[in-house]
Amino acid sequence: MRRVLLLATCAALATAPALGQSVDRTQTTRIIDEGIAHSEVMLTAEHLADVIGPRMTNSPAMRTAEAWTQAKFTEWGLKNVHKEGFDFGRGWYIVASSVKMLTPRPIQLTAIPIAWTPATNGPISAPVIVAPIARVRDFDKWRGKLSGKIVMVTLPNTGSEPGEAPFQRYTGEELGKLDQYQQPTYNPEAADRRLKRLDFAKKLDAFLKSEGAVAMATMAYRDGKLVSGEGYTFGVGDTPALPAVQIAAEDYRRLARLAKIGPAPTVEINSDVRFDDSDTRAYNIIAEIPGTDPKVGYVMAGGHLDSWVAGDGAADNGAGSAMVMEAARIIAKTGIRPKRTIRFALWAGEEQGLLGSLSYVESHLATRGNPSDPKQTGLALYMGWSNRWPITPKPGWGDLAAYFNLDNGSGKVRGIYAENNPAVVPIFREWLAPFGPMGAKDVVIRTTGGTDHVFMQAVGAPGFQFIQDPLDYDSRVHHSSIDTFDHLKGNDMRQAATILASFLVNAANAEKALPRPPLPTKPAVTEPFAYSDEDE
């Protein structure tokens, strides 16, 4: 029996995390008390959503949010509170908008101006024409037919009904399915084709304008009278000439049916939108809790502060921003003195291609490509950056010991993605252990994309995203007109902010920084014998 016990003990030690990565349970207890019993996260989230509202990058509301978040960090005692700028483009915001069907009967339609399109300068009314245009080759079909029309460029469908409940919490089985290694793929030809199609929006705008169209309309991509209004032509000199609106799917299909049987309905658009060119630079907000040892680098947490404007930007990503800010407040309030500096970032330009965090990576961590490579901006920079080689680390590349991101709504943290880095799995399991009773216990190997840790991972920095319960984030709220405070869950956000604070303290005080993946080098093409699909 003694020998069995000794062998079991040796086996446990062999699989335990490296010395120095263990959890200080006393500090964790203090963090839990402050984060749960004395939370301010919902007060922060409410101010961002209800008082400031939607925060389009470089809009007046975003400038208000930049100033307010810096003031809160300062109020909580954080240091080195500042903003870091990068080239972005024009500010844009909605003052008021209205879209009505006038004939064959008057109906107020659910619609929103598409971001960075110009104002109508008063109401304009015209008959609609359904002219599906998805590629440049479609232009020829509609030449000479669009003058004086509001052009509906989306091919209408017949509608859809959800096949599953719109509100979801992960089951144990679903969490288990996330723990699967996904082999990365490298297909530079596909990336090149996507880059070549990026200017289609500008070509479409120029074509419609030259044909004498008075406005463009697209169909919202979800049913339920939800609109989003995303647009990406924000660069100086790139914004469209033609007013454009996105119309709710149900209203769009009604217009299409009426146009099909004729006569075409008449629609009135009144889009009062404004551009703000007072400062074409966007700004990340940075704040710190200084570490006691300046030689061991820093750990970091971030979420994006910018949003779209159909709703209030509450879940995407006011929730993540509020939880990052709350983690800063918790740590500062407990008086914990970390060994490594803990840095907090609220990113700008995430919705336009992770541009704020990408700027941070290029300024502090690494660059990609050769100096002679053509300069890219906006979505072209986002899509092309990961295919630039080689990666050149900056002097500060090794200083970032860990980065944790929150950007999946307000759902409870259920665990963390290890981003194909098996060396961090046992460490993260130990760090999550105190939060198992709160529902957070899973460490899954798979990678995640689409948010601000991506380009850190792309240069070999240890960046991670938490697993969160989906709630109704993807099904209804994400980018939509119902992205309001009502869809945030306070208990979930208190739990998530507390776990984030604990992870930051553990990473900051660990004897060794988290194990890093290798510095990426140009990979082999995954499918060297595949033929290209021009419509990909």
C-alpha positions as a printed NumPy array, in Angstrom:
array([[  0.   ,   0.   ,   0.   ],
       [  2.859,   2.377,   0.874],
       [  4.575,   1.598,  -2.418],
       [  1.351,   2.232,  -4.376],
       [  0.891,   5.564,  -2.605],
       [  4.509,   6.538,  -3.346],
       [  4.102,   5.671,  -7.029],
       [  0.866,   7.647,  -7.235],
       [  2.555,  10.658,  -5.651],
       [  5.454,  10.486,  -8.124],
       [  3.025,  10.259, -11.037],
       [  1.108,  13.281,  -9.796],
       [  4.308,  15.3  ,  -9.481],
       [  5.361,  14.3  , -12.994],
       [  2.158,  15.688, -14.504],
       [  1.923,  18.782, -12.299],
       [  2.517,  22.275, -13.711],
       [  6.022,  23.686, -13.545],
       [  7.095,  24.994, -10.172],
       [  6.116,  28.622,  -9.782],
       [  2.872,  28.366, -11.793],
       [  0.733,  27.35 ,  -8.822],
       [ -2.191,  29.394,  -7.547],
       [ -1.983,  31.601,  -4.464],
       [ -5.376,  30.644,  -3.003],
       [ -5.311,  33.505,  -0.495],
       [ -5.013,  36.051,  -3.276],
       [ -7.668,  34.208,  -5.276],
       [-10.057,  34.429,  -2.32 ],
       [ -9.532,  38.19 ,  -2.09 ],
       [-10.097,  38.551,  -5.838],
       [-13.319,  36.529,  -5.644],
       [-14.638,  38.614,  -2.763],
       [-13.942,  41.909,  -4.53 ],
       [-15.123,  40.684,  -7.924],
       [-18.379,  39.115,  -6.77 ],
       [-19.459,  40.931,  -3.617],
       [-18.27 ,  44.418,  -4.576],
       [-18.526,  44.35 ,  -8.36 ],
       [-18.893,  47.501, -10.447],
       [-18.852,  45.763, -13.815],
       [-22.517,  46.382, -14.622],
       [-22.224,  50.052, -13.739],
       [-19.366,  50.322, -16.218],
       [-21.239,  48.369, -18.891],
       [-24.374,  50.469, -18.423],
       [-22.486,  53.726, -18.848],
       [-20.83 ,  52.499, -22.041],
       [-24.141,  51.262, -23.492],
       [-26.802,  53.668, -22.239],
       [-24.921,  56.922, -21.652],
       [-22.232,  56.856, -24.369],
       [-23.949,  54.443, -26.737],
       [-22.597,  53.026, -30.005],
       [-18.9  ,  53.686, -30.492],
       [-17.925,  53.633, -34.15 ],
       [-14.178,  54.067, -34.506],
       [-13.315,  57.79 , -34.772],
       [-16.914,  58.902, -34.14 ],
       [-17.666,  61.577, -31.517],
       [-19.092,  58.861, -29.222],
       [-15.861,  56.873, -29.491],
       [-13.89 ,  59.981, -28.546],
       [-16.151,  60.345, -25.498],
       [-15.522,  56.684, -24.6  ],
       [-11.767,  57.149, -24.962],
       [-11.792,  60.023, -22.481],
       [-14.207,  58.36 , -20.033],
       [-12.336,  55.041, -19.855],
       [ -9.032,  56.823, -19.251],
       [-10.657,  58.802, -16.429],
       [-11.987,  55.586, -14.826],
       [ -8.593,  53.872, -14.986],
       [ -7.03 ,  56.924, -13.353],
       [ -9.761,  57.059, -10.698],
       [ -9.032,  53.429,  -9.788],
       [ -5.348,  54.173,  -9.297],
       [ -3.849,  52.686, -12.456],
       [ -0.659,  54.198, -13.829],
       [  0.69 ,  55.184, -17.233],
       [ -2.856,  55.754, -18.501],
       [ -2.573,  56.961, -22.087],
       [ -3.747,  56.453, -25.629],
       [ -1.723,  55.129, -28.552],
       [ -2.724,  56.297, -32.02 ],
       [ -2.614,  54.716, -35.458],
       [ -3.755,  55.791, -38.928],
       [ -7.392,  54.851, -39.542],
       [ -9.643,  57.135, -41.593],
       [-12.867,  59.077, -41.347],
       [-15.234,  59.273, -38.405],
       [-18.933,  58.702, -39.182],
       [-22.167,  58.723, -37.2  ],
       [-25.943,  58.73 , -37.61 ],
       [-28.018,  61.735, -36.529],
       [-31.373,  60.375, -37.768],
       [-32.668,  58.12 , -40.511],
       [-35.976,  57.049, -41.971],
       [-36.924,  54.648, -44.759],
       [-40.565,  54.419, -45.873],
       [-42.509,  52.63 , -48.57 ],
       [-44.832,  55.224, -50.115],
       [-46.633,  53.089, -52.724],
       [-48.659,  50.954, -53.078],
       [-49.362,  51.827, -49.416],
       [-47.42 ,  53.736, -46.771],
       [-45.246,  51.613, -44.448],
       [-42.408,  52.632, -42.148],
       [-39.623,  50.182, -42.971],
       [-36.984,  48.891, -40.573],
       [-33.664,  50.003, -42.034],
       [-30.341,  51.659, -41.211],
       [-27.779,  53.664, -43.196],
       [-24.764,  51.585, -44.196],
       [-21.669,  52.777, -42.381],
       [-19.55 ,  55.418, -44.115],
       [-22.131,  56.112, -46.839],
       [-23.129,  59.76 , -47.405],
       [-26.298,  61.561, -46.385],
       [-29.26 ,  62.023, -48.688],
       [-29.396,  65.745, -47.785],
       [-33.124,  65.558, -47.216],
       [-35.708,  62.958, -48.266],
       [-35.295,  61.294, -51.643],
       [-37.972,  59.089, -53.189],
       [-37.798,  56.779, -56.179],
       [-39.06 ,  53.416, -57.43 ],
       [-37.002,  50.4  , -56.492],
       [-35.444,  47.896, -58.857],
       [-34.242,  44.46 , -57.784],
       [-30.845,  44.132, -59.47 ],
       [-28.742,  41.451, -57.739],
       [-25.087,  42.401, -58.202],
       [-22.421,  40.314, -56.496],
       [-19.48 ,  40.476, -58.929],
       [-18.094,  42.954, -61.448],
       [-19.301,  40.665, -64.22 ],
       [-22.887,  41.41 , -63.123],
       [-22.569,  45.076, -64.136],
       [-23.227,  44.411, -67.833],
       [-26.63 ,  42.882, -67.125],
       [-27.897,  46.096, -65.548],
       [-26.363,  48.817, -67.696],
       [-28.933,  51.371, -68.819],
       [-31.631,  50.112, -66.411],
       [-30.851,  51.818, -63.104],
       [-31.246,  55.553, -63.72 ],
       [-33.495,  57.257, -61.178],
       [-33.907,  54.044, -59.169],
       [-33.178,  52.835, -55.645],
       [-31.194,  49.723, -56.507],
       [-31.759,  46.623, -54.369],
       [-28.515,  44.715, -54.954],
       [-29.087,  41.669, -52.709],
       [-30.717,  38.602, -54.248],
       [-33.864,  38.106, -52.126],
       [-34.457,  34.716, -50.567],
       [-37.601,  33.114, -49.197],
       [-36.808,  33.567, -45.516],
       [-35.67 ,  31.213, -42.824],
       [-36.803,  29.957, -39.47 ],
       [-34.284,  29.099, -36.736],
       [-33.665,  25.404, -36.309],
       [-32.564,  25.714, -32.704],
       [-33.223,  27.921, -29.688],
       [-31.647,  31.376, -30.049],
       [-30.379,  31.354, -26.43 ],
       [-27.789,  28.749, -25.499],
       [-25.525,  27.687, -22.669],
       [-22.878,  25.079, -23.341],
       [-23.486,  21.536, -22.158],
       [-20.609,  19.371, -20.986],
       [-20.826,  17.411, -24.227],
       [-20.571,  20.585, -26.323],
       [-17.574,  21.786, -24.356],
       [-15.93 ,  18.413, -24.865],
       [-16.305,  18.741, -28.632],
       [-14.272,  21.961, -28.513],
       [-11.224,  20.056, -27.29 ],
       [-10.061,  18.97 , -30.718],
       [ -6.812,  19.851, -32.428],
       [ -7.475,  21.641, -35.71 ],
       [ -4.687,  21.505, -38.221],
       [ -3.903,  24.964, -39.563],
       [ -4.219,  25.543, -43.303],
       [ -2.112,  27.749, -45.543],
       [ -3.537,  28.752, -48.923],
       [ -1.888,  31.946, -50.167],
       [ -3.737,  31.792, -53.511],
       [ -7.107,  32.025, -51.77 ],
       [ -5.862,  34.944, -49.708],
       [ -4.696,  36.724, -52.845],
       [ -8.117,  36.243, -54.472],
       [ -9.869,  37.705, -51.435],
       [ -7.556,  40.715, -51.516],
       [ -8.347,  41.325, -55.187],
       [-12.081,  41.447, -54.418],
       [-11.77 ,  43.929, -51.579],
       [-12.33 ,  46.919, -53.852],
       [-15.648,  45.534, -55.145],
       [-17.652,  47.863, -52.876],
       [-15.915,  50.872, -54.414],
       [-16.448,  49.542, -57.941],
       [-20.132,  48.902, -57.224],
       [-20.63 ,  52.394, -55.828],
       [-18.936,  53.936, -58.874],
       [-21.013,  51.811, -61.263],
       [-24.34 ,  52.694, -59.635],
       [-23.41 ,  56.362, -59.551],
       [-22.417,  56.368, -63.222],
       [-25.698,  54.675, -64.142],
       [-27.731,  57.408, -62.441],
       [-29.035,  55.399, -59.471],
       [-30.203,  57.568, -56.568],
       [-29.442,  55.122, -53.738],
       [-28.483,  51.524, -52.983],
       [-30.258,  49.07 , -50.679],
       [-29.081,  45.726, -49.302],
       [-30.947,  43.045, -47.351],
       [-30.138,  42.337, -43.699],
       [-28.592,  38.887, -43.292],
       [-30.821,  37.775, -40.381],
       [-34.585,  37.574, -40.021],
       [-36.47 ,  39.05 , -37.065],
       [-36.375,  42.701, -38.223],
       [-32.712,  42.855, -37.175],
       [-30.398,  45.256, -38.993],
       [-26.68 ,  45.923, -38.62 ],
       [-25.486,  48.386, -41.258],
       [-21.854,  47.274, -41.486],
       [-19.701,  49.047, -44.036],
       [-15.95 ,  49.106, -44.574],
       [-15.075,  51.967, -46.919],
       [-13.796,  54.207, -44.145],
       [-10.465,  55.348, -45.564],
       [ -9.887,  58.958, -46.514],
       [-10.807,  59.183, -50.19 ],
       [-12.527,  55.776, -50.152],
       [-16.013,  56.617, -48.841],
       [-18.913,  56.053, -51.285],
       [-20.659,  58.693, -53.378],
       [-24.11 ,  57.099, -53.208],
       [-26.392,  56.942, -50.135],
       [-27.063,  53.359, -49.062],
       [-29.267,  51.589, -46.524],
       [-29.63 ,  48.079, -45.209],
       [-33.282,  47.03 , -45.   ],
       [-34.642,  44.386, -42.629],
       [-35.037,  41.036, -44.396],
       [-38.824,  40.913, -44.025],
       [-39.267,  44.441, -45.413],
       [-36.749,  43.85 , -48.202],
       [-38.537,  40.705, -49.344],
       [-41.881,  42.546, -49.319],
       [-40.432,  45.197, -51.612],
       [-38.982,  42.49 , -53.858],
       [-42.34 ,  40.693, -54.141],
       [-44.126,  43.9  , -55.034],
       [-41.465,  44.763, -57.598],
       [-41.789,  41.283, -59.113],
       [-45.522,  41.597, -59.835],
       [-45.325,  45.357, -60.558],
       [-45.595,  48.201, -60.531],
       [-42.408,  48.688, -58.507],
       [-43.025,  50.283, -55.102],
       [-41.783,  53.781, -54.393],
       [-39.498,  54.195, -51.379],
       [-38.427,  57.325, -49.508],
       [-35.009,  57.487, -47.811],
       [-33.962,  60.246, -45.445],
       [-30.432,  59.552, -44.192],
       [-29.004,  62.247, -41.924],
       [-25.454,  61.041, -41.329],
       [-22.271,  63.002, -40.695],
       [-18.565,  62.547, -41.295],
       [-15.977,  63.644, -38.749],
       [-12.573,  64.378, -40.273],
       [-11.176,  66.308, -37.301],
       [ -8.707,  63.494, -36.528],
       [ -8.115,  60.555, -38.853],
       [ -6.094,  58.644, -36.251],
       [ -7.788,  56.061, -34.024],
       [ -6.614,  55.389, -30.472],
       [ -6.089,  52.367, -28.233],
       [ -6.472,  53.062, -24.51 ],
       [ -3.666,  51.661, -22.335],
       [ -3.374,  51.522, -18.524],
       [ -1.126,  49.625, -16.118],
       [ -0.698,  48.22 , -12.653],
       [  3.096,  48.426, -12.294],
       [  5.047,  45.313, -11.424],
       [  7.695,  45.077,  -8.738],
       [ 10.322,  43.609, -11.094],
       [ 10.803,  45.632, -14.311],
       [ 13.079,  42.93 , -15.781],
       [ 10.436,  40.186, -16.109],
       [  8.097,  41.8  , -18.641],
       [  4.334,  42.216, -18.479],
       [  1.035,  40.408, -18.845],
       [ -1.95 ,  41.91 , -20.559],
       [ -5.736,  41.824, -20.967],
       [ -7.773,  43.444, -23.706],
       [-11.111,  43.875, -25.386],
       [-12.251,  46.201, -28.128],
       [-13.997,  49.426, -27.216],
       [-15.377,  50.211, -30.671],
       [-18.718,  48.923, -31.93 ],
       [-21.207,  49.224, -34.757],
       [-24.142,  51.638, -34.471],
       [-27.342,  49.669, -35.033],
       [-27.551,  49.007, -31.28 ],
       [-25.591,  50.357, -28.324],
       [-22.545,  48.116, -28.63 ],
       [-23.412,  46.545, -25.272],
       [-22.468,  42.911, -25.891],
       [-20.03 ,  43.608, -28.723],
       [-17.928,  44.665, -27.085],
       [-19.056,  46.885, -24.241],
       [-19.281,  43.704, -22.181],
       [-15.681,  42.689, -22.849],
       [-14.423,  46.234, -22.299],
       [-16.311,  46.472, -18.995],
       [-14.945,  43.119, -17.819],
       [-11.367,  44.103, -18.695],
       [-11.853,  47.383, -16.819],
       [-13.403,  45.531, -13.893],
       [-10.444,  43.154, -13.711],
       [ -8.201,  46.229, -13.455],
       [-10.384,  47.677, -10.698],
       [-10.447,  44.377,  -8.77 ],
       [ -6.669,  43.975,  -8.775],
       [ -6.076,  47.619,  -7.893],
       [ -8.659,  47.491,  -5.09 ],
       [ -7.21 ,  44.358,  -3.494],
       [ -3.792,  46.01 ,  -3.331],
       [ -2.072,  42.988,  -4.866],
       [  1.435,  43.937,  -5.996],
       [  2.27 ,  41.779,  -9.022],
       [  5.805,  40.834,  -9.982],
       [  5.154,  41.567, -13.653],
       [  3.376,  44.703, -14.788],
       [ -0.264,  44.087, -15.699],
       [ -1.297,  46.089, -18.754],
       [ -4.869,  46.7  , -19.891],
       [ -5.875,  47.617, -23.441],
       [ -9.155,  48.818, -24.928],
       [ -8.732,  48.456, -28.669],
       [-10.08 ,  50.625, -31.486],
       [-10.811,  49.568, -35.057],
       [-11.504,  45.916, -34.219],
       [-14.688,  45.911, -36.273],
       [-12.771,  47.098, -39.327],
       [-10.109,  44.378, -39.211],
       [ -8.516,  44.167, -35.727],
       [ -6.632,  47.317, -36.655],
       [ -5.998,  48.565, -33.113],
       [ -4.443,  45.37 , -31.798],
       [ -2.57 ,  44.938, -35.083],
       [ -1.083,  48.411, -34.612],
       [ -0.006,  47.388, -31.106],
       [  1.645,  44.235, -32.423],
       [  3.545,  46.163, -35.082],
       [  4.603,  48.855, -32.616],
       [  5.624,  46.636, -29.7  ],
       [  6.033,  42.998, -30.76 ],
       [  6.898,  42.206, -34.379],
       [  6.528,  43.175, -38.015],
       [  5.764,  40.944, -40.982],
       [  7.093,  41.067, -44.498],
       [  9.869,  43.056, -46.121],
       [ 10.236,  46.85 , -46.118],
       [  9.743,  46.786, -49.896],
       [  6.295,  45.135, -49.654],
       [  3.448,  47.396, -50.862],
       [  1.758,  49.34 , -48.079],
       [ -1.67 ,  48.013, -47.106],
       [ -4.429,  49.663, -45.092],
       [ -7.875,  48.774, -43.744],
       [ -9.279,  45.357, -44.604],
       [ -6.438,  44.752, -47.055],
       [ -4.002,  45.044, -44.161],
       [ -6.125,  42.647, -42.084],
       [ -6.455,  40.026, -44.824],
       [ -2.928,  40.24 , -46.137],
       [ -0.885,  40.604, -42.965],
       [ -0.724,  36.938, -41.954],
       [  0.629,  36.002, -45.381],
       [  3.616,  38.339, -45.155],
       [  6.988,  36.778, -44.43 ],
       [  9.323,  36.816, -42.619],
       [  8.317,  37.751, -39.09 ],
       [ 10.801,  40.123, -37.505],
       [ 10.534,  40.343, -33.696],
       [ 10.982,  43.72 , -32.068],
       [ 13.045,  44.178, -28.886],
       [  9.836,  43.966, -26.817],
       [  8.655,  40.676, -28.355],
       [  9.768,  38.591, -25.392],
       [  8.442,  41.022, -22.778],
       [  4.795,  40.006, -23.274],
       [  4.395,  37.013, -20.983],
       [  0.66 ,  36.445, -21.593],
       [ -2.344,  38.153, -23.225],
       [ -5.987,  37.356, -22.404],
       [ -8.898,  38.595, -24.52 ],
       [-12.635,  38.934, -23.908],
       [-14.892,  39.464, -26.924],
       [-17.726,  36.947, -27.068],
       [-20.549,  38.835, -25.402],
       [-21.512,  38.72 , -21.756],
       [-21.666,  34.939, -21.339],
       [-20.178,  33.117, -18.379],
       [-16.584,  31.941, -18.77 ],
       [-16.562,  28.144, -19.109],
       [-12.839,  27.747, -19.698],
       [-10.123,  28.87 , -22.078],
       [ -8.775,  27.999, -25.519],
       [ -5.155,  26.825, -25.416],
       [ -4.573,  27.925, -29.045],
       [ -2.808,  24.698, -30.083],
       [ -0.249,  25.181, -27.294],
       [ -0.302,  21.951, -25.229],
       [  2.333,  23.262, -22.827],
       [ -0.128,  25.708, -21.24 ],
       [ -2.911,  23.162, -20.711],
       [ -1.878,  21.853, -17.239],
       [ -1.091,  25.396, -16.08 ],
       [ -4.482,  26.74 , -17.115],
       [ -6.235,  23.767, -15.513],
       [ -4.642,  24.622, -12.19 ],
       [ -5.521,  28.304, -12.57 ],
       [ -9.153,  27.382, -13.295],
       [ -9.447,  24.934, -10.406],
       [-10.843,  27.473,  -7.887],
       [-13.547,  28.424, -10.38 ],
       [-14.87 ,  24.948, -11.142],
       [-17.849,  25.514,  -8.808],
       [-18.605,  28.686, -10.82 ],
       [-18.822,  26.654, -14.036],
       [-15.328,  27.35 , -15.445],
       [-13.124,  24.285, -15.757],
       [-12.46 ,  23.391, -19.407],
       [ -9.137,  23.926, -21.167],
       [ -9.483,  23.022, -24.84 ],
       [ -6.646,  22.792, -27.338],
       [ -8.342,  24.393, -30.338],
       [ -7.688,  27.853, -31.731],
       [-10.139,  30.711, -32.105],
       [-10.179,  33.599, -34.533],
       [-11.854,  36.867, -35.397],
       [-10.736,  38.993, -32.471],
       [ -7.814,  40.804, -30.931],
       [ -5.563,  37.965, -29.768],
       [ -5.223,  36.681, -33.342],
       [ -2.263,  38.733, -34.509],
       [ -0.438,  38.165, -31.234],
       [ -0.682,  34.444, -31.855],
       [  0.382,  35.089, -35.444],
       [  3.78 ,  36.355, -34.285],
       [  4.319,  33.662, -31.654],
       [  3.153,  35.665, -28.636],
       [  1.046,  33.831, -26.016],
       [ -2.421,  35.273, -26.687],
       [ -5.59 ,  33.55 , -25.494],
       [ -9.368,  33.86 , -25.636],
       [-11.777,  32.569, -22.991],
       [-14.62 ,  30.162, -23.73 ],
       [-17.918,  31.901, -22.965],
       [-21.498,  30.681, -22.989],
       [-23.005,  31.802, -26.318],
       [-26.306,  33.095, -24.87 ],
       [-27.997,  34.851, -27.827],
       [-24.826,  36.583, -28.966],
       [-24.333,  35.007, -32.402],
       [-27.962,  34.178, -33.048],
       [-29.455,  37.655, -32.53 ],
       [-27.306,  40.25 , -30.773],
       [-23.953,  40.358, -32.578],
       [-23.715,  43.622, -34.617],
       [-27.497,  43.979, -34.526],
       [-30.062,  46.578, -33.559],
       [-30.812,  44.722, -30.311],
       [-27.235,  44.87 , -29.018],
       [-28.378,  46.688, -25.885],
       [-27.798,  46.45 , -22.15 ],
       [-30.894,  44.244, -21.758],
       [-29.004,  41.29 , -23.249],
       [-26.148,  41.412, -20.734],
       [-26.12 ,  38.918, -17.852],
       [-24.76 ,  40.422, -14.629],
       [-23.946,  37.175, -12.832],
       [-22.014,  35.953, -15.85 ],
       [-20.044,  39.182, -16.212],
       [-19.112,  39.274, -12.528],
       [-17.837,  35.718, -12.795],
       [-15.884,  36.397, -16.002],
       [-14.233,  39.592, -14.754],
       [-13.184,  37.812, -11.562],
       [-11.639,  34.911, -13.481],
       [ -9.804,  37.33 , -15.755],
       [ -8.392,  39.176, -12.742],
       [ -7.235,  35.889, -11.231],
       [ -5.569,  34.735, -14.457],
       [ -3.737,  38.048, -14.771],
       [ -2.426,  37.856, -11.206],
       [ -1.355,  34.217, -11.657],
       [  0.435,  35.041, -14.909],
       [  2.037,  38.141, -13.407],
       [  3.357,  36.333, -10.339],
       [  4.396,  33.05 , -11.959],
       [  8.065,  32.196, -11.564],
       [  8.305,  31.647, -15.33 ],
       [  6.353,  33.211, -18.166],
       [  3.863,  30.983, -19.951],
       [  5.437,  28.617, -22.497],
       [  5.508,  30.273, -25.916],
       [  4.84 ,  28.627, -29.268],
       [  7.678,  28.684, -31.791],
       [  8.169,  31.872, -33.787],
       [  6.131,  31.162, -36.946],
       [  7.951,  30.693, -40.228],
       [  6.444,  30.452, -43.695],
       [  4.549,  27.133, -43.824],
       [  4.16 ,  24.738, -46.7  ],
       [  1.   ,  25.056, -48.782],
       [ -1.562,  22.726, -47.211],
       [ -3.079,  21.445, -50.481],
       [ -0.391,  21.801, -53.152],
       [ -2.447,  19.942, -55.793],
       [ -5.708,  21.891, -55.375],
       [ -7.096,  23.985, -58.233],
       [ -8.416,  27.445, -57.506],
       [-12.072,  28.399, -57.337],
       [-12.432,  31.949, -58.625],
       [-15.706,  32.399, -56.691],
       [-14.17 ,  31.343, -53.362]])
